[in-house]
Amino acid sequence: MAIDVICTGCHKRFQVSEQFAGQKGPCPGCKTMIEIPNLEDIVVVHERETTKTGAPARIDSIKRQKTTVNKSEFILAVAAFSMGLIVALITRFTLSEANQHPGMLLAISAGCLLGIGTSLLGYIVLRGQDTEIRNDRKTIIKGCLVGVLYTFFWRLQELITSGVLTPDGNIILPGVIILVITLVVIASFVPMAVFEFEYTQGLVHVILFISALAIYSLILGDIALIIK
């Protein structure tokens, strides 16, 4: 195999036999001493592969997967959110002038349904564009788990507010604000662990649930019910 050599003095290009690889010798043109490259230092450019017909072989590129909404996730998310609003409407008609607080069972039911709905919808919106979509039940189960945990944090806040932060019927607003912020910060770690989100994504996920609770409270006619 012939070795291509370029003289460092006159820049003349010529070829020498491979038996001179790694040796030094004078340039045939200007007599400058040059070093012949070793065989292992030579870069070999292979020709493009061809098919049986003689045409260049086709190289398959890596295609970017586009995320599409999983129908099962979306349908369940919309159904759960809609059922949560329906429960809120039913709760509205059960309230009376004497009792403006919804029953515990109805509140928990509405919270779980809204939580599941916003959890799945939030996951659909916030997940990475290259996330592989699988038609299995894992995502739905995770969404339901996160929604139920959100409801737990919501009712825990209500229990602490009514039991500790409302002495003599007067609510301690600064204490409630600190409590809510603390629970939101803690709850934001839930979607991080379950959905493998970043913390900011987890915080946005929690805010979606809080927005759903605000809609629930407005349907009941009192935005303050979001903490009651």
N, C-alpha and C positions, 0 to 999 in steps of 0.2 A: 504494500500500500504506500503510495506516494504521500509525503508530508509537505504541506504548504508552508513556506517560510517567507517572511518579509524582512529584508535587511534594515537594521536600525540606522544605518548610515545613509545609503542612497535610496532607501524605501523601494528597492526593486523586489518584485514578487517572483519567486521561482519554487520549484519542487525538488526534493531530495528523496532518496530511498529510505525506507523505514529502518534500515540497518544503521543509519546515522542518528537515530533518535537519542536525545539526551546528550549528544556530543557537541563540541565546539569546532568551528572551522571558519576559514575566510570566505567572504562574499565573493562570488566569481566576477562581480562587476567592480567594486571599490576596495576589495580586500579587507573590509572591516570584519573583525572577529565577531561572529554571531553564534548564539546557542540554539541548537535544533530542539524543538519541543519534544517531550516524552510522548509516547503513544497514548498513555492514560490521560494526558492533558488535552488531547485533541477532541473537539466537539464534533460529533457526527450528526448531521441533519438527515433524518430518514425521509424518504419520499412518502407522499400520502398514499394510503392504502387504496386499492381499487377493487371493484367488484368483478365478477366473472365476465361482465360485458365490457369491462375496461373503463367504466365510469368511476370517478372518485367515490370512495366509500362515504356514506352519510354518518355524521357524528351526531348522536342524539343529545340535545341540550337538556339541561335541568330546568324543568318547567316550574314556575312559582304557583303554588296552590292558592287559589282564591277561596276565601272563607264565604260560605253561604250559610244561611240560617237553617238550622235543623228544624224540620217541621214539628216534630214531637215536642221539642223544647218550647218553641214559639207558641204552639197551640195551648200547651199546658200553662205557660206563663200568662197568656191573655185570659184563659179560662179562670185561673186562680185569682187574678187581679179583678176580673169582672165579678166573680162570686163574692170577693171581699167588699166591693162597692154595694152589691145587693144586700149583704148582711148589714152594712152600715145603714142602708135605707130602711131595712126592717127594724133595726135598732132605733132609728129616728121615730118610727111610729109607736114604739113601746114606751117612749119617754113621756112623762106627764109633768105638769107644772110643779107638782109636789116632789117629784124625783127626776132630776135632770142628769143623773149618772146612769150610764148603760150597765146592764148586768155583766158580771164577770165572764160568764160563758160566751155571751155574744161578743164581748170585747176581745177575748182570746181567739175566738173563731175568726173574727174580722182581721185581727193582727196576723194570725198564721197565714190566712189566704193572701192578704196583701204582702206579707213577707215573702212567701213563696213566689208570688207573681213578680215582685220587683227584683228578687234574687235572680231568677232565671232571665228576666229581661235585662238586668244589669250585666249578667255574665255574657249574654249575647252581644251586647254593645261594647263591653270593655275588653273582651278577650282579644288576643293578638290576631292579626290578619292571616298569619301563617299557621294558626292552630288547627290541627287536624280534627275534623268533625267525625265523630263515630256515632253510629246509630245504636247506642247501648243505653242502659239505664243509669249509668254512673253519674252523669251530669245532672239528671233529673233528681236523683237521690241526694246529691250534694246540694242542689238548689233548695230542696225541701228542708234539708238539715239547717242550712244557713237561715232560711226564712223563719223556722221555728226558734232558732237561737236569737234572732233579732226580736221576736215577740217576747222571749224570756227576758231580755234586757229591758224591753219597754215596760213590761209588767213589774220587773224588779224596781225600776225607777219609780213607778206608781206606788209600790208598797213602801219604799223608803220615804217618798215625798209625803204620803198621807200619814205614815206612822211616826216620822221623826221631824220632818221639815214643815209640819202644819200644826204647831201647838196652839191650842185655844181657837182653832179655826182660821188663824192668820198664817198664810204661807210665807216662809222665809225665802224670798226670791233669789238672793245671792247664793244661798245654799243649793237651791234647785238648779241654777245655772251651772255651778261647779259640778254638781252631780251629773247633769246631762252631758257636759263636756267630757267628764271622766269616762262615762259609759260609752260615748261615741268613740273616744280614742281606743278603748279596750275592744269594742265591737269591730273596729276596723281591722283588727288582726285575724278575725274569723275568716273573711274571704281570702286573706293572704294565705292562710294555712290550707283552706279547702280548695280554692281555685288557682292557687299559686300566683296571685296578683302582687303587684308592687303596693307599698303602703298607701300611696296616693290613690291608686285604683280602689283599694279597699275602703278608703274614706269616702270616695264618690259613691261606691256601692251602698254604704250605710246612709248617705244623704238621700239616695233614691228612696230608701225605706221610710226615712223621716218625712219626705215629701208626700209619700202615700198616706202616712198617718195624718198629715195636715189636711189632705183631701177628706179623709175619714172624719176628722173633727169638724170640718166645715159642713159636711153633710149632716152631722148631728146638731149643727147650729151653734157650736161654741168651739173656737180654736183652742181654748184652754184645755179642752178634753184630751189634747195630745199628751199632757203630762198627768192626766187623771185616770 
